[in-house]
Amino acid sequence: MTQEDIRRHYETSWKQAGDAARDTSPLSYSSPVEDAVMYPIYEKLIEDLRLPLNGGRVLDVGCGSGRWVRFFLERFKPARLMGVDFTKASIDLLAKFHAGAGEAVSFRVADLAAPELDLGEQFDLINVANVLFHIPEADRFGHALRNLRAHLSPGGRIVTTEYMPRVTMRTEWMMVRSRYEFEKAAALAGLRILDIRACSFFSNDPMGIDGPDDKTRLNFNQVRAGMNSIFGSNLDEKSKKFFVNFLADVERACLSFCGERVAQVEMPAQKLVVLGA
């Protein structure tokens, strides 16, 4: 798939989601286990980076159905929050469900990979969740990184979700660039990696694991399939809460154990990768 193929897919899916939803509860596309583990890690990262999100300026790139828009509005008090997405359906959806958010919150259609994108503002934090590995074309990937750099305030930071494997991995939907290829492309755009925090072993595709699909990657995929099966079943709320808490504890235990022994970049997990100028 090209980036344009992916855009067309999401144009349809976000419209269907927006038309069907009556509130924001069905719009979350992430695992509740992933949210329970990742959100505290992200909050701690923001604290450690000393980013002024309360009263600061935040850009959410690839805002989709608003997962991270809700995260920032519920946990911080930004003076400015802009969400951009390359699909009109996403922006229509967000405008519908955040109509009362005030003038400080806005949404617009924008393609991060468009040459010389200009949003007219710079930001203290640019959040880029599950976006960059959906840009398979090398030239457009370079444009995206340069556009991120151009919209970064002095001292600001970009936080992107990546896998950082040792070798580049291509699937139909994703171009997961190796840590070396990613770092080189970032440097060409005037960016450098400042921090990496592993945040999800089993709630995401095991794209951080090198090797064939019938070895370790198979084991991780089996665990992930089991988790999806649990949450796809007809659980009552008490049972669902039990499994969310239990599986989140499993994720935290793995992160804690591995974190004492190997570098964050080596974790078989999705990572929050911090970029700065």
Buried (B, 14 or more C-beta within 10 A) or exposed (E): BEBEEBBEBBBEBBBEBBEEBEEBEEBEEBBBBBBBBBBEBBBEBBEEBEBBBEEBBBBBBBBBBBBBBBBBBEEBEBEBBBBBBBBEBBBBBBBEBBEEBEEBBBBBEBBBBEEEBEBEEBBBBBBBBBBBBBBBBEEBBBBBBBBBBBBBBEEBBBBBBBBBBBEEBEEEEBBBBBBEBBBEBBEEBBBEBBBBBBBBBBBBBBBBBBEEEEEBBEEBBEBBEEBEEBBEEEBEEEEBEEBBEEBBEBBBEBBEEBEEEEEBBBBBBBBBBBBBB
